[in-house]
Amino acid sequence: MKVKTGDNVKVIHGKDHGKTGKIVQVLFNKRKAQYYVVVDGVNILKKHIRARGGQKGQIIELPAPIHISNVMLIDSKSDKPVRVGYKVEGASKKRINKKTGDIIE
């Protein structure tokens, strides 16, 4: 997987183009066989909750999933979006920055 939970990413396509945030969750849709990510503070939807049992009705803002192809990982050293590749070292598989070849932690 090129992006993981906890990575900082930049949105490269869609209504929130240019915004950055941390990945909260990575989701997989079995029916479509596609990955989606939930990014904190990006793609915010408003959910209306009905009043029940003495509680007031309210409007909650929630981050909704974005397709994984619409985000790019931000390199911690340069603070710029980078393309991610893989390099196998022994029994472990490491993510690398395609431009510089540095290992991404």
C-alpha positions as CSV (number, residue, x, y, z in Angstrom):
1,M,0.0,0.0,0.0
2,K,1.5,3.3,-1.0
3,V,-0.3,5.3,1.8
4,K,-1.0,4.2,5.3
5,T,-2.9,5.4,8.4
6,G,-1.1,8.3,10.0
7,D,0.6,9.6,6.7
8,N,0.3,13.2,5.7
9,V,-1.2,13.6,2.3
10,K,-2.2,16.3,-0.2
11,V,-5.5,16.1,-2.2
12,I,-4.6,16.4,-5.9
13,H,-8.1,16.2,-7.4
14,G,-11.7,17.1,-6.4
15,K,-13.5,19.8,-4.5
16,D,-10.8,20.0,-1.8
17,H,-7.9,20.2,-4.3
18,G,-4.7,21.5,-2.5
19,K,-5.8,20.7,1.0
20,T,-3.5,18.6,3.3
21,G,-4.3,16.4,6.2
22,K,-3.5,13.2,8.1
23,I,-5.0,9.8,7.0
24,V,-7.4,8.7,9.7
25,Q,-8.6,5.4,8.1
26,V,-7.9,3.3,5.0
27,L,-11.0,1.5,3.6
28,F,-11.4,-1.3,1.0
29,N,-14.5,-1.7,-1.0
30,K,-14.8,-5.4,-1.9
31,R,-17.5,-5.0,-4.5
32,K,-15.5,-2.4,-6.5
33,A,-12.1,-3.8,-5.4
34,Q,-10.9,-0.2,-4.7
35,Y,-9.2,1.6,-1.8
36,Y,-10.5,4.8,-0.2
37,V,-9.0,7.0,2.5
38,V,-10.5,9.2,5.2
39,V,-8.4,12.4,5.6
40,D,-8.8,14.6,8.6
41,G,-10.4,18.0,7.7
42,V,-10.9,17.1,4.0
43,N,-14.2,16.2,2.2
44,I,-16.4,17.3,5.1
45,L,-20.0,16.3,5.0
46,K,-22.9,17.5,7.2
47,K,-25.0,14.8,8.9
48,H,-28.3,15.8,10.4
49,I,-29.3,13.9,13.6
50,R,-32.9,13.7,14.7
51,A,-33.9,14.6,18.2
52,R,-34.6,11.6,20.4
53,G,-35.3,10.9,24.1
54,G,-34.8,14.4,25.4
55,Q,-31.7,15.1,23.3
56,K,-31.7,18.0,20.8
57,G,-31.3,17.5,17.1
58,Q,-28.0,18.5,15.8
59,I,-25.8,18.8,12.7
60,I,-22.5,16.9,12.8
61,E,-19.6,17.5,10.4
62,L,-17.8,14.3,9.4
63,P,-14.9,13.6,7.0
64,A,-16.0,11.3,4.1
65,P,-13.9,8.8,2.2
66,I,-11.9,9.9,-0.9
67,H,-10.6,7.6,-3.6
68,I,-6.9,6.7,-2.9
69,S,-5.9,7.9,-6.4
70,N,-6.9,11.5,-5.5
71,V,-4.3,11.9,-2.7
72,M,-0.5,12.0,-2.8
73,L,1.9,11.3,0.1
74,I,3.8,14.4,1.5
75,D,7.5,13.7,2.1
76,S,8.5,14.7,5.7
77,K,11.9,16.0,4.6
78,S,10.9,18.3,1.7
79,D,7.2,18.9,2.6
80,K,6.2,18.3,-1.0
81,P,4.0,15.6,-2.6
82,V,6.0,12.7,-3.9
83,R,5.4,9.5,-5.9
84,V,5.9,6.4,-3.9
85,G,7.7,3.2,-5.0
86,Y,8.9,0.0,-3.3
87,K,12.3,-1.5,-2.6
88,V,12.8,-5.0,-1.2
89,E,15.6,-5.3,1.3
90,G,16.0,-8.9,2.5
91,A,12.6,-10.0,3.8
92,S,11.2,-6.5,4.2
93,K,9.5,-4.3,1.7
94,K,10.2,-0.5,2.1
95,R,8.5,2.5,0.6
96,I,10.8,4.9,-1.3
97,N,10.6,8.4,-2.8
98,K,10.7,7.8,-6.6
99,K,12.5,11.1,-7.3
100,T,15.3,10.9,-4.7
101,G,15.3,7.2,-3.8
102,D,15.2,7.9,-0.1
103,I,13.3,5.5,2.2
104,I,10.0,6.9,3.6
105,E,9.5,6.3,7.3
